Amino acid sequence: MTDPNLYFTMAGAGLAGLGMICMASLAGWRGWLALKEREINAYADHGGHDGPTLPNASARIEIADLKERIRKLEAIASGVDL
């Protein structure tokens, strides 16, 4: 036969563990919200932008293509045969 107090002990331990997990999750959630609030405030303090950003991939490809064309035009202007 099993002791009924064992069930109460196990239920109490399970409830305590669940409470600890919930409290840790709540603390993490509040920390994440505080982080996002700081990011939003920093974004607003800088006038709505975070400073210089890198161009996207298509813009970098286009810039590289233009540089290549300029190099070829300079070579033609100087009389160098490509």
C-alpha positions in Angstrom: 0.0 0.0 0.0 1.1 3.5 -0.7 1.1 6.2 1.8 -1.4 9.0 1.1 1.1 11.5 2.4 3.4 10.6 -0.4 0.9 11.8 -2.9 0.6 15.1 -1.1 4.4 15.5 -0.9 4.8 14.8 -4.6 2.0 17.1 -5.5 3.5 19.9 -3.3 6.9 19.4 -4.9 5.5 19.5 -8.4 3.5 22.6 -7.6 6.6 24.3 -6.1 8.7 23.3 -9.1 6.0 24.7 -11.5 5.9 27.9 -9.4 9.7 28.3 -9.7 9.6 27.8 -13.5 6.8 30.3 -13.8 8.7 32.9 -11.8 11.9 32.4 -13.8 9.9 32.7 -17.0 8.2 35.9 -15.8 11.6 37.4 -14.9 13.0 36.6 -18.3 9.9 38.0 -20.0 10.2 41.3 -18.0 13.9 41.5 -18.9 13.2 41.0 -22.6 10.5 43.7 -22.4 12.9 46.1 -20.7 15.5 45.4 -23.4 13.0 46.1 -26.2 12.0 49.3 -24.4 15.6 50.4 -24.2 16.0 49.7 -27.9 12.9 51.7 -28.8 14.1 54.6 -26.7 17.6 54.5 -28.2 16.0 54.5 -31.7 13.9 57.5 -30.8 16.8 59.4 -29.2 18.8 59.1 -32.4 16.1 60.8 -34.5 14.5 57.6 -35.8 17.6 55.9 -37.2 20.5 54.0 -35.8 23.2 55.7 -37.8 24.9 54.6 -41.0 23.7 51.4 -42.4 25.1 49.1 -45.1 23.4 49.1 -48.5 21.5 46.0 -49.4 22.9 43.3 -51.6 21.4 44.6 -54.9 22.8 48.1 -54.3 26.3 46.7 -53.6 26.1 44.7 -56.8 25.0 47.7 -58.8 27.8 49.8 -57.2 30.4 47.2 -58.2 29.0 47.1 -61.7 29.3 50.9 -62.0 32.9 50.8 -60.7 33.7 48.2 -63.3 32.2 50.3 -66.1 34.2 53.4 -64.9 37.4 51.3 -64.9 36.7 50.2 -68.5 35.9 53.8 -69.6 39.1 55.1 -67.9 41.1 52.3 -69.7 39.6 53.3 -73.1 40.3 57.0 -72.4 43.9 56.3 -71.6 44.3 54.1 -74.7 44.8 50.8 -73.0 43.5 47.8 -74.9 41.5 45.5 -72.6 
